[in-house]
Amino acid sequence: MQPSQPIIRVTDLIWIERCPRHLWLEAHGDPSTKVQRTRGATVLAAQGRQHEQAVLPVPDAVVVVRDWQDQVERTLADLRAGTQGIQQAALSVPLGDQTTLVGCVDRVVRVTGRSDLGDWFYEPIEVKWIAEPTPAHMLQLQCYRWMLEQIQGVLPDGQFWLGAMGHGSDRVAKEIRRITGPAAEQVAAAVERVLDITRQPVAPPIWFDDKACPYCPWNQACEHTARTTQDSALLPGLRRKTATALRQDNITTLTAIAELAPAHLATYPEVGKQGPKLQAQARAMCTGQPVRIGPATGLPPMDGACYLDLETTEQPARVWAFGMARGPADTQIVLVVPEIGTTPARPIRIAGISVILVPDMAAGWDQVAAVAGPGNGPVIHWSRYEQRFLRVTAPPPLQAALSSRLVDLQHWTTTNYALPMSRNATGTGGVSAKALSAWVGVQRPVDDSFAVAEQAFRHWCMDPADTTRLLPVVTYVAADVQFLVAIHAQLAAY
């Protein structure tokens, strides 16, 4: 529960950096158009909470109760008592007579020094499952520093505990980053900006951001509005600074951009040499048909082609799933399962698809070499990930054998065609495999999310007796591989 008087949440302030439209819709939007988060976004949020639990000390006091005001009072009591550390510390600070700023800190920790509380004061700590804090995260921590200053009379430093994305011990590795300097001016400016946004008679412009939109309950409402009005926010490759400048000249739709004189479009910021491609993309979206922008030569033949998709983690660089095919009915998936030790590669079948379990990445790359076969047949993939992970994870002899055969079909496609695909509210627009799958007739799984597939794989590795738990992994990887086969055939038909 939250206080009954008008409030601004610290989480509201961080949406200033992510999406001002979200703030306006929270104040004025039709609640019936809000939706729940996708399962993928829910999984990522749960993994973030698990990361916090793994990183934060167990002996701390933890303030989590059903009633918000009780949570605030419990936090204040712990602060005044000098409790060493408090997790989920609930802070509430008046902003004049009209409203209150509220927020929940991951952890506050006692520091020796004189304050209104006694011979101690508290520093806020935010735990983030990332390697580098964003501007929104910086604002969040500044708010907590300022709020603690109002309570204890001393402006504390703040801390980020940063953890890398990964598995097991990688997930809890952390770097402590201290934040110092003034906070009041930044917080006051943010509060005023929130109030200014919510006072506006119309919503701020739509902009799709794959780092924010999947977590926003208004994403489907924004996408519906954008499609209804042919909003320029749907245009892949259009930069936000360019879109803002175009809107200032009342150029807000795909049609308007498609019909703009090329020389005029080139005068807008950050357009550069991308102007013709942007206009071709806008025309493709308006007509529903691909627009050729290159010579469309050099497409490798389907005969003898092998298709490759990798599922990976970044820190450290690791491939945990290899998806491969030689044609529409020949999908094979290899899963790297260190838990099976030195056991030889073991085949199983899930949903009619061959799945091979191997103990390490080298064995996985051996399977790729076996499917690709000898010779010079193309190994077709989508985006640069496969090239990079071949280089950093495959044994040197295999790198030498396969590197010259890799063909990035995404690069070939975007060099030669503008496709009738839009950017959208869940970050799967443009020329992503997910967005293009429906266009080429490939059915995606219901829970079409890397996060869902990766979570299912990790859970299965901890208890591998029930192979049906791998179904989200198999359907996700298989859809990516069959997309490669289908779009290659579609492009070959032009």
LOBADREN-504001 format. One record per residue (C-alpha): residue in three letters; y, z, x; residue number from 1. Coordinates in steps of 0.05 Angstrom, whole numbers, plus 5000, padded with zeros to 4 digits. Layout:
N
REC,aa,yy,zz,xx,i
REC,ALA,Y,Z,X,NUM
...
***
This chain:
494
REC,aa,yy,zz,xx,i
REC,MET,5000,5000,5000,1
REC,GLN,5072,4990,5021,2
REC,PRO,5137,5028,5006,3
REC,SER,5166,5016,4936,4
REC,GLN,5237,5002,4962,5
REC,PRO,5255,4933,4988,6
REC,ILE,5223,4922,5056,7
REC,ILE,5219,4874,5114,8
REC,ARG,5153,4875,5151,9
REC,VAL,5150,4863,5226,10
REC,THR,5099,4809,5208,11
REC,ASP,5155,4776,5168,12
REC,LEU,5199,4773,5230,13
REC,ILE,5146,4738,5271,14
REC,TRP,5143,4683,5219,15
REC,ILE,5214,4665,5240,16
REC,GLU,5186,4634,5302,17
REC,ARG,5125,4604,5267,18
REC,CYS,5151,4579,5200,19
REC,PRO,5215,4599,5163,20
REC,ARG,5188,4565,5100,21
REC,HIS,5133,4618,5096,22
REC,LEU,5187,4672,5090,23
REC,TRP,5223,4635,5034,24
REC,LEU,5158,4623,4996,25
REC,GLU,5139,4697,5002,26
REC,ALA,5205,4713,4967,27
REC,HIS,5209,4656,4916,28
REC,GLY,5143,4617,4916,29
REC,ASP,5096,4611,4856,30
REC,PRO,5041,4663,4871,31
REC,SER,4990,4621,4834,32
REC,THR,4994,4569,4889,33
REC,LYS,4975,4618,4944,34
REC,VAL,4905,4612,4972,35
REC,GLN,4859,4656,5014,36
REC,ARG,4851,4641,5087,37
REC,THR,4797,4593,5107,38
REC,ARG,4732,4622,5131,39
REC,GLY,4748,4598,5201,40
REC,ALA,4815,4634,5202,41
REC,THR,4781,4697,5174,42
REC,VAL,4729,4694,5230,43
REC,LEU,4783,4688,5283,44
REC,ALA,4821,4747,5253,45
REC,ALA,4757,4789,5253,46
REC,GLN,4744,4770,5326,47
REC,GLY,4814,4793,5343,48
REC,ARG,4800,4861,5310,49
REC,GLN,4735,4866,5348,50
REC,HIS,4773,4851,5412,51
REC,GLU,4821,4908,5397,52
REC,GLN,4764,4956,5384,53
REC,ALA,4731,4936,5450,54
REC,VAL,4795,4944,5490,55
REC,LEU,4827,5006,5459,56
REC,PRO,4805,5076,5482,57
REC,VAL,4757,5112,5436,58
REC,PRO,4788,5183,5441,59
REC,ASP,4854,5161,5409,60
REC,ALA,4876,5186,5341,61
REC,VAL,4869,5129,5290,62
REC,VAL,4916,5128,5231,63
REC,VAL,4885,5086,5175,64
REC,VAL,4892,5112,5103,65
REC,ARG,4898,5079,5036,66
REC,ASP,4969,5101,5020,67
REC,TRP,5024,5071,5063,68
REC,GLN,5072,5130,5058,69
REC,ASP,5016,5178,5077,70
REC,GLN,5000,5134,5137,71
REC,VAL,5073,5137,5159,72
REC,GLU,5075,5213,5151,73
REC,ARG,5010,5221,5189,74
REC,THR,5037,5179,5246,75
REC,LEU,5102,5220,5249,76
REC,ALA,5062,5284,5250,77
REC,ASP,5020,5258,5309,78
REC,LEU,5082,5235,5346,79
REC,ARG,5115,5304,5337,80
REC,ALA,5052,5339,5358,81
REC,GLY,5049,5300,5423,82
REC,THR,4982,5266,5410,83
REC,GLN,4963,5228,5473,84
REC,GLY,4948,5161,5439,85
REC,ILE,4952,5136,5367,86
REC,GLN,4921,5072,5342,87
REC,GLN,4948,5035,5280,88
REC,ALA,5012,5076,5284,89
REC,ALA,5051,5064,5220,90
REC,LEU,5127,5060,5231,91
REC,SER,5181,5058,5178,92
REC,VAL,5255,5054,5196,93
REC,PRO,5314,5046,5147,94
REC,LEU,5359,4984,5156,95
REC,GLY,5422,5011,5123,96
REC,ASP,5419,5031,5050,97
REC,GLN,5385,4970,5023,98
REC,THR,5319,4959,5058,99
REC,THR,5268,4985,5108,100
REC,LEU,5233,4955,5168,101
REC,VAL,5159,4972,5170,102
REC,GLY,5102,4956,5217,103
REC,CYS,5036,4978,5246,104
REC,VAL,5028,4982,5322,105
REC,ASP,4960,4971,5353,106
REC,ARG,4971,5032,5396,107
REC,VAL,5026,5080,5419,108
REC,VAL,5015,5122,5481,109
REC,ARG,5051,5186,5503,110
REC,VAL,5095,5183,5565,111
REC,THR,5127,5242,5601,112
REC,GLY,5203,5245,5591,113
REC,ARG,5256,5279,5548,114
REC,SER,5266,5253,5477,115
REC,ASP,5281,5278,5407,116
REC,LEU,5207,5294,5401,117
REC,GLY,5205,5340,5461,118
REC,ASP,5185,5330,5533,119
REC,TRP,5150,5265,5516,120
REC,PHE,5161,5199,5482,121
REC,TYR,5118,5139,5463,122
REC,GLU,5109,5068,5486,123
REC,PRO,5081,5014,5440,124
REC,ILE,5020,4972,5461,125
REC,GLU,5000,4907,5428,126
REC,VAL,4931,4879,5442,127
REC,LYS,4928,4803,5441,128
REC,TRP,4866,4760,5448,129
REC,ILE,4904,4709,5488,130
REC,ALA,4925,4697,5561,131
REC,GLU,5000,4691,5548,132
REC,PRO,5044,4722,5493,133
REC,THR,5082,4674,5448,134
REC,PRO,5156,4683,5428,135
REC,ALA,5131,4711,5361,136
REC,HIS,5090,4763,5398,137
REC,MET,5149,4781,5441,138
REC,LEU,5192,4792,5380,139
REC,GLN,5138,4835,5349,140
REC,LEU,5135,4881,5409,141
REC,GLN,5211,4885,5413,142
REC,CYS,5212,4909,5340,143
REC,TYR,5163,4964,5355,144
REC,ARG,5203,4986,5416,145
REC,TRP,5267,4989,5374,146
REC,MET,5233,5026,5317,147
REC,LEU,5206,5079,5364,148
REC,GLU,5276,5086,5393,149
REC,GLN,5302,5103,5323,150
REC,ILE,5248,5156,5315,151
REC,GLN,5249,5188,5384,152
REC,GLY,5319,5173,5410,153
REC,VAL,5293,5137,5472,154
REC,LEU,5281,5062,5480,155
REC,PRO,5212,5056,5512,156
REC,ASP,5181,5000,5551,157
REC,GLY,5128,4960,5515,158
REC,GLN,5061,4935,5537,159
REC,PHE,5018,4875,5522,160
REC,TRP,4944,4881,5536,161
REC,LEU,4923,4809,5542,162
REC,GLY,4850,4787,5538,163
REC,ALA,4821,4719,5551,164
REC,MET,4783,4680,5498,165
REC,GLY,4709,4684,5513,166
REC,HIS,4642,4718,5503,167
REC,GLY,4616,4787,5522,168
REC,SER,4652,4819,5580,169
REC,ASP,4700,4759,5584,170
REC,ARG,4725,4778,5515,171
REC,VAL,4748,4848,5536,172
REC,ALA,4778,4830,5603,173
REC,LYS,4852,4848,5600,174
REC,GLU,4918,4843,5637,175
REC,ILE,4973,4893,5623,176
REC,ARG,5042,4862,5618,177
REC,ARG,5103,4909,5613,178
REC,ILE,5164,4889,5572,179
REC,THR,5231,4921,5587,180
REC,GLY,5305,4910,5572,181
REC,PRO,5348,4915,5509,182
REC,ALA,5316,4905,5441,183
REC,ALA,5368,4922,5387,184
REC,GLU,5407,4857,5389,185
REC,GLN,5344,4814,5383,186
REC,VAL,5316,4855,5326,187
REC,ALA,5382,4855,5288,188
REC,ALA,5388,4780,5295,189
REC,ALA,5317,4770,5270,190
REC,VAL,5328,4815,5210,191
REC,GLU,5392,4778,5192,192
REC,ARG,5357,4711,5198,193
REC,VAL,5302,4734,5151,194
REC,LEU,5353,4756,5100,195
REC,ASP,5391,4691,5108,196
REC,ILE,5328,4649,5097,197
REC,THR,5308,4687,5035,198
REC,ARG,5378,4681,5005,199
REC,GLN,5376,4604,5008,200
REC,PRO,5370,4568,4940,201
REC,VAL,5318,4518,4967,202
REC,ALA,5259,4525,5014,203
REC,PRO,5266,4505,5088,204
REC,PRO,5234,4439,5107,205
REC,ILE,5159,4433,5114,206
REC,TRP,5129,4431,5184,207
REC,PHE,5055,4433,5199,208
REC,ASP,5034,4476,5258,209
REC,ASP,4960,4485,5274,210
REC,LYS,4975,4552,5306,211
REC,ALA,5006,4581,5242,212
REC,CYS,4986,4541,5180,213
REC,PRO,4912,4559,5179,214
REC,TYR,4933,4633,5172,215
REC,CYS,4985,4621,5118,216
REC,PRO,4967,4628,5044,217
REC,TRP,5018,4575,5026,218
REC,ASN,4988,4519,5068,219
REC,GLN,4956,4481,5010,220
REC,ALA,5021,4487,4969,221
REC,CYS,5060,4457,5028,222
REC,GLU,5010,4401,5037,223
REC,HIS,5011,4384,4963,224
REC,THR,5087,4381,4964,225
REC,ALA,5087,4339,5027,226
REC,ARG,5038,4288,4999,227
REC,THR,5074,4285,4933,228
REC,THR,5141,4269,4967,229
REC,GLN,5113,4230,5026,230
REC,ASP,5147,4280,5071,231
REC,SER,5158,4260,5143,232
REC,ALA,5122,4324,5165,233
REC,LEU,5057,4287,5151,234
REC,LEU,5070,4238,5208,235
REC,PRO,5026,4251,5269,236
REC,GLY,5064,4246,5335,237
REC,LEU,5132,4263,5303,238
REC,ARG,5163,4320,5341,239
REC,ARG,5199,4376,5307,240
REC,LYS,5265,4364,5342,241
REC,THR,5262,4291,5320,242
REC,ALA,5244,4309,5248,243
REC,THR,5302,4358,5245,244
REC,ALA,5352,4306,5270,245
REC,LEU,5325,4254,5220,246
REC,ARG,5332,4304,5163,247
REC,GLN,5404,4316,5181,248
REC,ASP,5414,4241,5166,249
REC,ASN,5373,4247,5101,250
REC,ILE,5314,4209,5131,251
REC,THR,5258,4252,5103,252
REC,THR,5201,4207,5081,253
REC,LEU,5147,4163,5112,254
REC,THR,5176,4102,5078,255
REC,ALA,5246,4116,5105,256
REC,ILE,5219,4121,5176,257
REC,ALA,5176,4059,5168,258
REC,GLU,5236,4018,5145,259
REC,LEU,5286,4045,5196,260
REC,ALA,5314,3995,5246,261
REC,PRO,5275,4007,5312,262
REC,ALA,5339,4010,5352,263
REC,HIS,5366,4063,5304,264
REC,LEU,5302,4105,5309,265
REC,ALA,5306,4102,5385,266
REC,THR,5373,4140,5383,267
REC,TYR,5340,4203,5357,268
REC,PRO,5319,4259,5405,269
REC,GLU,5250,4256,5437,270
REC,VAL,5232,4189,5407,271
REC,GLY,5234,4150,5472,272
REC,LYS,5181,4096,5477,273
REC,GLN,5142,4125,5419,274
REC,GLY,5187,4094,5366,275
REC,PRO,5144,4032,5351,276
REC,LYS,5081,4074,5348,277
REC,LEU,5113,4124,5300,278
REC,GLN,5135,4068,5254,279
REC,ALA,5066,4035,5257,280
REC,GLN,5035,4102,5239,281
REC,ALA,5084,4110,5180,282
REC,ARG,5067,4040,5155,283
REC,ALA,4992,4054,5160,284
REC,MET,5001,4117,5119,285
REC,CYS,5043,4082,5067,286
REC,THR,4994,4024,5059,287
REC,GLY,4929,4062,5070,288
REC,GLN,4908,4009,5122,289
REC,PRO,4903,4011,5198,290
REC,VAL,4959,3977,5236,291
REC,ARG,4942,3945,5302,292
REC,ILE,4989,3965,5359,293
REC,GLY,4949,3940,5419,294
REC,PRO,4905,3882,5441,295
REC,ALA,4842,3917,5414,296
REC,THR,4800,3890,5471,297
REC,GLY,4749,3926,5514,298
REC,LEU,4714,3964,5459,299
REC,PRO,4644,3977,5487,300
REC,PRO,4586,3948,5447,301
REC,MET,4544,3994,5404,302
REC,ASP,4479,3966,5433,303
REC,GLY,4457,4014,5487,304
REC,ALA,4512,4065,5473,305
REC,CYS,4501,4140,5476,306
REC,TYR,4547,4187,5437,307
REC,LEU,4565,4256,5465,308
REC,ASP,4602,4316,5437,309
REC,LEU,4610,4383,5472,310
REC,GLU,4625,4452,5444,311
REC,THR,4657,4495,5497,312
REC,THR,4694,4558,5518,313
REC,GLU,4753,4554,5565,314
REC,GLN,4754,4619,5605,315
REC,PRO,4708,4612,5641,316
REC,ALA,4695,4538,5629,317
REC,ARG,4627,4535,5596,318
REC,VAL,4589,4487,5551,319
REC,TRP,4546,4522,5499,320
REC,ALA,4526,4463,5456,321
REC,PHE,4513,4389,5472,322
REC,GLY,4510,4340,5413,323
REC,MET,4481,4271,5427,324
REC,ALA,4458,4209,5390,325
REC,ARG,4435,4138,5402,326
REC,GLY,4449,4116,5331,327
REC,PRO,4460,4138,5259,328
REC,ALA,4391,4171,5251,329
REC,ASP,4381,4197,5321,330
REC,THR,4420,4262,5330,331
REC,GLN,4397,4313,5381,332
REC,ILE,4430,4380,5396,333
REC,VAL,4420,4422,5458,334
REC,LEU,4440,4496,5457,335
REC,VAL,4450,4536,5521,336
REC,VAL,4416,4604,5511,337
REC,PRO,4415,4645,5576,338
REC,GLU,4374,4698,5539,339
REC,ILE,4312,4654,5542,340
REC,GLY,4312,4662,5619,341
REC,THR,4270,4612,5658,342
REC,THR,4231,4589,5597,343
REC,PRO,4226,4513,5596,344
REC,ALA,4268,4474,5545,345
REC,ARG,4241,4490,5476,346
REC,PRO,4249,4441,5417,347
REC,ILE,4257,4464,5345,348
REC,ARG,4280,4428,5282,349
REC,ILE,4336,4452,5237,350
REC,ALA,4358,4413,5175,351
REC,GLY,4316,4355,5200,352
REC,ILE,4353,4352,5267,353
REC,SER,4321,4362,5335,354
REC,VAL,4349,4423,5370,355
REC,ILE,4330,4440,5442,356
REC,LEU,4341,4508,5473,357
REC,VAL,4355,4510,5548,358
REC,PRO,4371,4568,5594,359
REC,ASP,4434,4542,5629,360
REC,MET,4486,4486,5630,361
REC,ALA,4450,4448,5685,362
REC,ALA,4389,4441,5640,363
REC,GLY,4435,4419,5584,364
REC,TRP,4466,4364,5627,365
REC,ASP,4396,4342,5646,366
REC,GLN,4382,4331,5572,367
REC,VAL,4446,4289,5567,368
REC,ALA,4422,4246,5626,369
REC,ALA,4355,4237,5592,370
REC,VAL,4387,4214,5527,371
REC,ALA,4439,4170,5561,372
REC,GLY,4383,4138,5602,373
REC,PRO,4390,4098,5667,374
REC,GLY,4436,4039,5675,375
REC,ASN,4508,4028,5655,376
REC,GLY,4507,4038,5580,377
REC,PRO,4571,4072,5554,378
REC,VAL,4572,4147,5539,379
REC,ILE,4622,4151,5482,380
REC,HIS,4661,4214,5467,381
REC,TRP,4725,4235,5431,382
REC,SER,4784,4263,5472,383
REC,ARG,4787,4284,5544,384
REC,TYR,4746,4348,5538,385
REC,GLU,4680,4316,5556,386
REC,GLN,4709,4285,5619,387
REC,ARG,4738,4351,5641,388
REC,PHE,4677,4392,5626,389
REC,LEU,4631,4341,5660,390
REC,ARG,4675,4349,5722,391
REC,VAL,4675,4426,5723,392
REC,THR,4606,4444,5694,393
REC,ALA,4556,4389,5710,394
REC,PRO,4515,4385,5775,395
REC,PRO,4548,4337,5825,396
REC,PRO,4493,4284,5822,397
REC,LEU,4500,4281,5746,398
REC,GLN,4576,4276,5752,399
REC,ALA,4567,4216,5798,400
REC,ALA,4517,4184,5750,401
REC,LEU,4556,4193,5686,402
REC,SER,4631,4196,5702,403
REC,SER,4639,4120,5706,404
REC,ARG,4602,4111,5640,405
REC,LEU,4645,4157,5598,406
REC,VAL,4688,4122,5546,407
REC,ASP,4741,4163,5509,408
REC,LEU,4740,4129,5441,409
REC,GLN,4799,4170,5417,410
REC,HIS,4843,4142,5472,411
REC,TRP,4819,4071,5458,412
REC,THR,4833,4080,5384,413
REC,THR,4903,4109,5390,414
REC,THR,4921,4056,5442,415
REC,ASN,4902,3999,5396,416
REC,TYR,4910,4024,5324,417
REC,ALA,4953,4068,5281,418
REC,LEU,4906,4096,5229,419
REC,PRO,4924,4117,5158,420
REC,MET,4914,4191,5173,421
REC,SER,4965,4246,5166,422
REC,ARG,4979,4312,5200,423
REC,ASN,4960,4368,5152,424
REC,ALA,4966,4442,5140,425
REC,THR,4901,4464,5174,426
REC,GLY,4912,4430,5240,427
REC,THR,4857,4378,5228,428
REC,GLY,4902,4319,5216,429
REC,GLY,4921,4258,5256,430
REC,VAL,4864,4230,5298,431
REC,SER,4820,4291,5299,432
REC,ALA,4746,4281,5285,433
REC,LYS,4752,4325,5223,434
REC,ALA,4808,4285,5193,435
REC,LEU,4777,4217,5207,436
REC,SER,4706,4236,5184,437
REC,ALA,4721,4226,5110,438
REC,TRP,4754,4159,5126,439
REC,VAL,4690,4133,5159,440
REC,GLY,4644,4164,5108,441
REC,VAL,4616,4224,5147,442
REC,GLN,4607,4287,5106,443
REC,ARG,4631,4351,5139,444
REC,PRO,4597,4419,5128,445
REC,VAL,4629,4465,5076,446
REC,ASP,4649,4516,5130,447
REC,ASP,4677,4462,5176,448
REC,SER,4703,4507,5231,449
REC,PHE,4691,4515,5305,450
REC,ALA,4702,4590,5296,451
REC,VAL,4648,4595,5243,452
REC,ALA,4599,4554,5285,453
REC,GLU,4614,4593,5349,454
REC,GLN,4606,4660,5313,455
REC,ALA,4540,4638,5282,456
REC,PHE,4515,4618,5351,457
REC,ARG,4535,4685,5383,458
REC,HIS,4503,4725,5327,459
REC,TRP,4439,4685,5333,460
REC,CYS,4436,4696,5408,461
REC,MET,4436,4771,5396,462
REC,ASP,4378,4764,5347,463
REC,PRO,4343,4696,5357,464
REC,ALA,4283,4708,5312,465
REC,ASP,4313,4672,5252,466
REC,THR,4331,4601,5272,467
REC,THR,4359,4586,5202,468
REC,ARG,4421,4625,5225,469
REC,LEU,4436,4566,5270,470
REC,LEU,4449,4521,5210,471
REC,PRO,4526,4526,5214,472
REC,VAL,4521,4507,5288,473
REC,VAL,4475,4448,5276,474
REC,THR,4513,4419,5217,475
REC,TYR,4580,4426,5253,476
REC,VAL,4557,4392,5318,477
REC,ALA,4517,4339,5281,478
REC,ALA,4578,4320,5239,479
REC,ASP,4619,4310,5303,480
REC,VAL,4565,4266,5334,481
REC,GLN,4554,4224,5272,482
REC,PHE,4629,4215,5266,483
REC,LEU,4628,4182,5335,484
REC,VAL,4573,4134,5313,485
REC,ALA,4609,4117,5247,486
REC,ILE,4679,4106,5276,487
REC,HIS,4651,4063,5332,488
REC,ALA,4618,4019,5279,489
REC,GLN,4683,4017,5238,490
REC,LEU,4725,3996,5297,491
REC,ALA,4674,3944,5318,492
REC,ALA,4679,3913,5249,493
REC,TYR,4754,3899,5255,494
***
